[in-house]
Amino acid sequence: MVLRLLIVCGLALTSACSGDSESCLIEDVIVAIADDGAEDCGVITASAEDATFTTAHDCVAGAIIAGTPFQVQWDLQGIDSRVSRALIGTAAGAGIQYRLLSFDGDPGGGGGSGNPHTATHLCANLLDEGQCADMRTSLCFECVNSSLSAECPKPASSPGYQY
């Protein structure tokens, strides 16, 4: 956890030093959205063992059942850039608000994370699919009745931006 915070802080400082007003790296968007003290269900690399994905899935499922905030991030096997997803549950009134984040390090195909874009979708509910064909893609959760709530960087035509 300490290492993750150091990396995120380092990335945030890099962004700040480059003149960017906000970082669109998925790690930074997660920090901006997630509740303090949320259950950390992991940060999973694309090369992780299946058991690591199962453990993260079970952690999220447990948080949903308990009605507590959580966060989890996992990398997908990208073709020419870094691709990641995250699920976040935050306190909202008497319940939990679910979000699905989709990250592409360079949608134009330049490679790596040189042009980061993160889209945030609000989910009306988060459906646990149990076992699914490819846990590495969705962590076996479906973001039900989702709506795009934010894009980072925000589109030029968007007058406001909120997570």
N, C-alpha and C positions, 0 to 999 in steps of 0.2 A: 504494500500500500504506500509506504514512504517513497519507494522508488518510482511508483506511478505518479505521485504528486510532484516529485522532482522533475520528471520528464514533462508533465503537463505544464508546470511552472516555467521550465526551460523553453518549451514551445511557445508559451504565451509571451515570454520576454523576447523571443526571436521575432514574433509577429509585431510586438510593440516597437521594437527597434527598427523594423523595416518600414514603419510608417503606416501600417495597416491599422484601421480603427477597430477591427474585430478579427478574430481568427476563426476560420471556417473548418479547422481540423475537428474531426468528430470528438476527440478527447476534450477539446475546449468547449464545444457545444454541450457535451454531457455535463461538464462542471457547471456551466451556466444554468442548466435545467434541473439537475438532480437535487433532491433534498439533502441537506446535511444529515449525516447519520443513516442514509439509505443503505439497505443491505447490498453489499458489493458482491455480485454473483460472478464476477470475473471479467478479465480481458483475455480473449482467446485468439491465438494465432491460427492461421489457416492450416498449419501443419500439425496442430495439436491432435492428440489421440481422441478417438471417439468417446472414451470415458470422460474426458474433460468437458466435451459438449453436453453429455448426459448429466454431469454434475451441475453445470450451469443451468440447464433446463429445469432440473429438480429444485434448484435454489429459487428460480423465478416462480415456479409453480407453488412452492411453499409460501413465498411472499404474497402471491395472489390470494391464496387460501386464508392467510393470516391478515390480509388487508393492510400490509405494511409497504412503505416505499422500497424500491429496489433499483438497481441498474446492472446492466450486462452489456458487454461489447464483444463482437467477434468479427474476425477478418474472413473474407471470402477469397477464393482463388481468382485474382484478377488476371486480365490478359496483358494490359500494358500500363496499368496504374494500380495503386492501392485501393481496394474496395472493402468497406466495412459496413456493418449494421449494428444497431444498439436498440435495446428495449429499456424504457425507463418508466417506472411507476412513481408518481409524486402524490403527496397528500393534496386532496381537493375537497374541502368541506368535510363531510363525514365519510368520504370514500377515497378512492385512488383514481387518478387520471393517468391513462396509459399513452405512451408515445413510442413510435417506431422511427428511428433515424436511419437514413441511407446516406452513405458517404462514398464519393469517388474522388480520388486524389488528383485526377486530371481528366475530366470528361472529354476533352479534345484529343486524348490519346498521346499526350506528351510523355507520359510515364511518371512513376513515383507519386509524390504528393505536392507537386509544384504549383498546382492550380486547384486547391481544395474546394469542394462543394458538398454541403450537407443539407439534405431536405428533412424536415421534421413533419411527421404525420400524427395527428391526434387520432386515437382509436376510441370508438364508442365502447368497445370491450376488447379484451385480449383472450382469445380462445385457445386453450391448451389442446393441441391435437394428439397428445400422448406420443405414440411412436409415429413417425412419418418417413417418407421415402428418403429425404435428405436433410437430416438435422443440421448440417453445416450451412444450409441456405437460410432457414427460417427459425432455427432452434426449436422447431415444431410448435410455434405459436402463430396464430393468425390475428392480425390487426383488423378487427371487424369494423365495417362501415367507417373506413378511414377517410380523413380529409387533410389535404396539405395545409399546414398551419404556418410554416416558415421555410424560407430558403436562405442559405448563407453561401455566397454573398447574396444579398437581397437584389431582386431584379430592379433595374433602373426605373421601371414604371411603377414600382411599389412605393407608396408614400410613407409607410411605416413598417416596422419589423419588430415582432415579438416572438419569443420562443413559446 
